[in-house]
Amino acid sequence: MLKYFINTAFLLSCFVSISQENNLQPNDTIIKNKYGLRVGIDLFNPVNTFFNEDRKGLELVGDYRVSKKFYVAAELGYMDNTSDEDYINFTTNGSYIKAGFDYNAYSNWLDREDAIYIGMRYGFSTFSQTLNSFTINNNPFLDDLANTESGQKFDNLNAHWVEFVLGIKAELFNNLFLGFSFSGKKMITTKEPDNFKNLFVPGFNRVFLNNSGFGFNYTLSYLIPLYKKEK
Amino acid sequence: MTSCERDDICIDEITPNLIIRFYDFEDQTKTKSISQLSVKINGIENDSLFFSGTDSIFVPLKITGDNTQFVFTVNSNDVALLNRDTLSVNYSAEAVFVGRSCGYKSIFNNTTYDLTDDGNMWIQKIETITEQIENETTAHVKIFH
C-alpha cells in the first residue's frame, strides 16, 4: 500500500517541479493568494479498512490560513481498532482531536496554492480498551498455556501527546486538494488501565515501548475561499 | 506496515518458577547438594526434570488451579537407594500484566507446603522463605535433608 502513496507523492512532486521551471512573473498583474477554510477527509483509514478489517476509522481535517505561510490546523477523528498480539487480543475504541499549525515552506509560482509543510499538533483522545482474550505466559515445560476469553472493559481512559507533521498538498483542480502527510508522535501523559496498558490509542496508533508513535494521512480537501490577499 | 507492528518478542520475565535451595539438616546454615534428583510433576505428561550436584533448583508451578504436586526422587539412578517424597505446593495464583509481547504472567500468593509422610523421608524439614512468589531473584523455599 505504501507503494501507492510513494507513487502519488512522486507524481505530485512532478507537478511541483514543472511549475518551478518557469520563473516568468508578469509585472503588470497582481498575484493574489486565496485565504479561507479548507475542510477535508482522511482517506487512509477508509481505504485501509478494505485490507484490514481490524481497523475502522474516520478523520475530518481542516485548516484556516492566517498568513502567507501559516495555517491553523485541526483534525477530529474516531477509531475502532483490534490488536492481535501473541498473548493478548484487545480492542481500542474512542475519539480524538488534534490542534496546531502548519508552516508552508514552499514558494508557489503565480497563483498556485501547493504546499510542502511542516507542522505541530497537540493531540487528545478519550477511549476505552476491551481485553478480548489473554494468555498467562508460563514455563513451556508445563504446556499449560491457555487462551482465556475475557471481555474485560477499561473505560474512561485518555491520552495527551504532541506530534510533528511533514506533508505535501497539491491543488488538483480549482480549490480541491490532495495531500499526504507523515507524523511522528510522542506521548506526554496517559490514564492507564489497572493491570493492563494503553498499547494503542486512537489518533496516536500503536504506542511503542519508548512512548512514541507514527501515522500516515492521505487527505482530500476542499478550500472554501473567503477572501484574497496580495501575495 | 503491518509487518513492522509485530517486531518485538517476549524478553521480559514471565511466570516465575519455584526456586528451591537445599540445606544440610545437620548443620542448617550450610547448603547441601542433592544427587540424582528427579522431579515429576503430577498431572503433567512430560518427562521428569533431572538435577544433580547442585544445591539450588527451579521447578515450574501450574497456573491453572491452586496447587502443584511434585514427586522428588533422590538417587533416582540406583534402585536400592532411591527415595521418593511427595511435596504439594499450595497458593493462590494472580494474573499480572507484563507487556505487549509477553501478555500476562502469574504470581503466587499465600504459598504453603505440604509433605506427604510415607514413613521413609529423605526430606527432613521445609522452611518458607517467602509466601509471595513474584520473581526469580532469590530462593523461595529451603529444603533440609
Contacts between the chains, C-beta under 8 A, distances in Angstrom:
chain1	res1	chain2	res2	distance
A	1	B	1	6.9
A	2	B	1	6.3
A	52	B	2	7.0
A	85	B	6	7.6
A	85	B	100	5.5
A	85	B	101	6.8
A	85	B	103	7.2
A	86	B	10	7.0
A	86	B	101	6.3
A	86	B	103	6.9
A	87	B	10	7.5
A	87	B	101	7.6
A	87	B	102	6.3
A	87	B	103	2.5
A	87	B	104	7.0
A	88	B	100	7.2
A	88	B	103	4.8
A	88	B	104	7.5
A	134	B	95	7.6
A	134	B	103	5.5
A	134	B	104	5.3
A	135	B	103	5.0
A	135	B	104	6.9
A	136	B	15	6.6
A	136	B	63	5.0
A	136	B	95	5.6
A	136	B	103	7.1
A	136	B	104	4.8
A	136	B	105	6.3
A	136	B	106	5.3
A	137	B	10	6.8
A	137	B	14	4.0
A	137	B	15	6.2
A	137	B	98	6.9
A	137	B	102	5.3
A	137	B	103	5.2
A	137	B	104	6.5
A	137	B	105	5.4
A	138	B	14	6.6
A	138	B	15	4.2
A	138	B	60	6.5
A	138	B	61	8.0
A	138	B	62	8.0
A	138	B	63	5.0
A	138	B	105	7.5
A	138	B	106	6.7
A	139	B	14	7.7
A	139	B	15	6.6
A	139	B	17	5.8
A	139	B	60	3.6
A	141	B	44	7.9
A	141	B	46	6.1
A	141	B	49	7.4
A	141	B	60	5.3
A	142	B	41	7.1
A	142	B	44	6.0
A	142	B	46	7.7
A	142	B	60	5.0
A	142	B	62	6.1
A	142	B	63	7.8
A	143	B	44	7.4
A	143	B	45	7.6
A	143	B	46	6.8
A	144	B	62	6.0
A	144	B	63	6.1
A	144	B	64	5.9
A	146	B	64	7.0
A	195	B	95	7.5
A	195	B	96	6.7
A	195	B	97	4.9
A	196	B	97	5.2
A	197	B	97	6.4
A	197	B	99	7.1
A	197	B	100	7.6
A	199	B	100	5.1
A	206	B	5	5.9
A	209	B	8	7.3
